Amino acid sequence: MSLKSRSEWKRFEGRQKWIRILSSLSVLAALFIFWETMDVRVSYFADAPVHLYDLFSRMYPPDMSILPSLIGPTIETFHMSLLATGFAFIFSIPTAILAAENLSPNDVTYGFGKLIISTCRSVHDIIWALIFVLILGPGALAGILGMGMKSIGFIGKFFAEEIEEIDRNTTKAVRATGANSALIMIYGIVPQIKAAFVGLTVYRWDVNIRAATIVGLVGAGGIGVQLDQAMGFLYWGEVLTILIVIFVLVVISEVVSAYLREKTR
């Protein structure tokens, strides 16, 4: 048999190839239409370097004289992230149990758990913080509850998924010893999900410490309040100093969270 008579292997058949090409062109066309609809013009980027240089020239050098006044807000930001994560962890456990298909008592409670998770996750941290600012007034409590509500949706979702992935043979073995529901949870389920629970909680704390630096922009406490005030009064040197402090805080939290996640593996 000659080489020419052999059938040539192709990754896609002719019809599949044209479908992929048309799909790609459709996506590109949709992106172009969206771009034109939003009236975003390339000319906007032409003078961006000039404005960026002007902004940094106003911000430099940073005003380091305000560092002592940032110690308290920085500590408050750290405390807000911890309390919001702890608040979310406590309420995420019952929410996850309701939203886990293998543990939820019935379809109604399962749907209710999913509703809580979806509601909490669908609203951004800042929006939650703004809602609590309107209810409770400005302050750290509004920020804690705002981040906590968002975190309940995040942690609860992944907690529920981890619970659904447990080895049911382990729980059956514990139940065979005559254990009640509480003991089955403690000895049959918790050991299987403990590492994931700790890892997810630490990861969410890492996210919350970032969120805690900006919820102050809506009056919800933390170092974001100082950032908002400095920007409002056009004190650009102070703005740069605050941004440096936020950067250092985030880097430290990243290192700590990475270390803790490594220890839980």
N, C-alpha and C positions, 0 to 999 in steps of 0.2 A: 504494500500500500504506500503510495507516494505521500509526501508531506502535504501537498496541496489538497489531497482528498480527505485528510483528517479534519474533523470538525474543530473549529476554533472555540476555545472557552471564553465566555464573556460573563462578566459579573452580573450584568443586568440584560434582560431581553429587550428587544426593541421597544415594546410597549411600556415596560417599566422605566426604561431610560427616558422616554418622552414625558412620562408622568412626573418623574423627578425634575426634569428640566422645567416643565410648566409650573410645577409647584414652587420651585426656586424663584422663577420669574414673578409668580404671583406674590410671593413674600416680599420681594424687592419692590414691586409696584405698590403694595400696601404700605411699606415703610416710606416710600416717596410721597404717597398721598398724605400719610399722617404728618410728615415733615412739612409739607406745603400747607396743610390745614392749620397747623400750629403757628404758621407764619414765622418760622425760625429761619433767619437769613444768615448766609455765610459772612456777609458784611459786618455782622455783629462782632465777629471774632477779629476783625481787622484792627480795631483800636483797643482790643482787650489787653495786649502787652503794655500799652501806655497807661491804662488805668491800673493795671496790676503793679507796675513800677511806682506809680503815684501813691498807691495804697501802702506799699512796703516802705516807701520813703517817709511817709507819715508815721508809720509804726516803729521804725528803727531810729534810735536805739530804744530798747524796752525800758520802761520805767520800773527799775528794781526797787524803788523806795516803797512800793506798795506791798512787797512780799510779806512783811509781818501781818498786814491786815488780811492776807489771804489764807493764813494758817487755819483760822477758825472755819471759814467756808469750805476749805479743802477737807478738813476732818469731818465736817457735817456731810459733805458729799459722800465720803467713804461710809459713814454710818447709814446714810440713806440707802445706799446700795445693799448693805448687809441686811437692814431691816426689811427692805422690799423683797429681797430674796428669801429671807426667813418666813415672811408673811405668805409669800407665794408657795413655798414648800409645804407649809402646814395645810393650806387649803387645796393644794394640788393633789394630795393623797386621796381624800374622799372623792374629789372630782374625777381622778383617774380610775378609781374603783367603779364609779358609776359609768364611765365611758369605756371601760374594758368589757368587751363582749362576753368574755368567759367568766367574769365576776359580777357583772351587773345583775341585780335581782330579776328584772324583767325588761321588756322593750321600752316601757315608759321611762324608767330610770336611765336606761341606756341612751335614749334620745335626749333626756334632760342633761345628762353629762356631756354629750356632744354639743348641745346648745350652749352650755356654759363655756366650753372650750372655744367654740366658734365665735361667740360674742366677745370674749376677752381678746382673742387673737386678731379680730377684724379691726380693732381700734388701736391706733398708734399710741405709744407711751405719752407723747406730748399732749395728744387729745384727751387721754384719760386724766393726765395731770391738770389740764385746763378745766375739765369738768369738776374735779375735786377742788380746784381753786375757787370756782364759782360757788361750790357748796360750802366749803369749810373756810374759805379765805386763803390769802397767800401764806406760804410757809412750807416747811419741810414735810409736814404730815401729808399735804396734798401730793407732793412728789413721791413719797413712799407708797401711798395708796395707788397712785397712777401707774408707777412702775410695777407694783405688786399685781394689779389687775392684768396687765399685759403678760406678766410672767406666769400667772396662773394658767393662761391659755397655752403658753409655750411649754411649760414644764408638764402640765396635765396631759397634753396631747402625747408627748413622748413617753411619759410614765404609763399611760394607757396602752400604748403600743408595746412597751416592754412587758407589761403584764400579760398581754395577749400572746406573747411569744414564749411564755414559760413552758417548761417540761411538765406536762400534766401527770406523768407517771410518778413524779416526786410527790405531788399533792395527793395522789391516790394512795401512795405508800404511807403518808402521814395520816390520812383519814382512816386507813385500815388499822391503825393502832388505837382507834377510838377517840382521836383528838377532835375537839370542837372547831368551829369556824375560826375562832381567834388563834388557836394553836396551829391550825393549818396555814393561816396567814403568816405567823411568826416563823414556823419551822419549814414550811413547804414553799412559800412564795418569796418572802423577804430575802433569803440567802441567794436566790437566783437573780434578783433585780437590784440588790444593794449597790453593786459597783456602778451600774447604769444610773441609779438614782443620784449617787454622789457626783458622778461625772457630769450629768446634766445640770445639777444644781450649781456646781462650780462654774460651768460654762455660762449659765444664766446670770450668775453674779458678775462674771466678767462683762457680760453685755450690759447689765444694770449700772455698773460703775461708769460706763460710757454715757448711758442715758441720764444718769444723775448729774452729769456735767452740763447738760443742755436743758433739762426741764425747768431750770431756773429762769429761762427766757420767757416763761409764762407765769413767773412768780411762784414757782413750786420749790423754792429753797435751793441750797447748794451753791457752788461757785458760779453757776450760770447766772445768778442774780447780779453778781459783780460784773460779769461779762456783759450783760444786757445794759447795765448802768453806764459802763465805760463806753460802749458803742453808742448809747443814746446821747452822751455828752461829747462824743467825738474825741475821747481821750485815747488816741491810737497807741501811744506808748504803753498805757496800762493794758490795752487790749492784747498786745503782743505778749506782755508778761503773763497775763492770765492764760493765754493759749499755751505758753510754754509750760506753765504749772499743770494744765490739763493734760498736755502731752506726756509729761513725766508721770503723772498719776495713772494714765492709761497704760503706759509701758510697764510700770510696776505691777499693775493688776494683771497684765498679760503674762508676765513672768511667774507671778504667784499662781495664777490659775493653771498655767501649763504644768507647773510643778505638782500641784495638787491632782490634776487629771492623770499625770503619769503615775503618781502613787496609788491611784485607785484602780489601775489596770491589773 
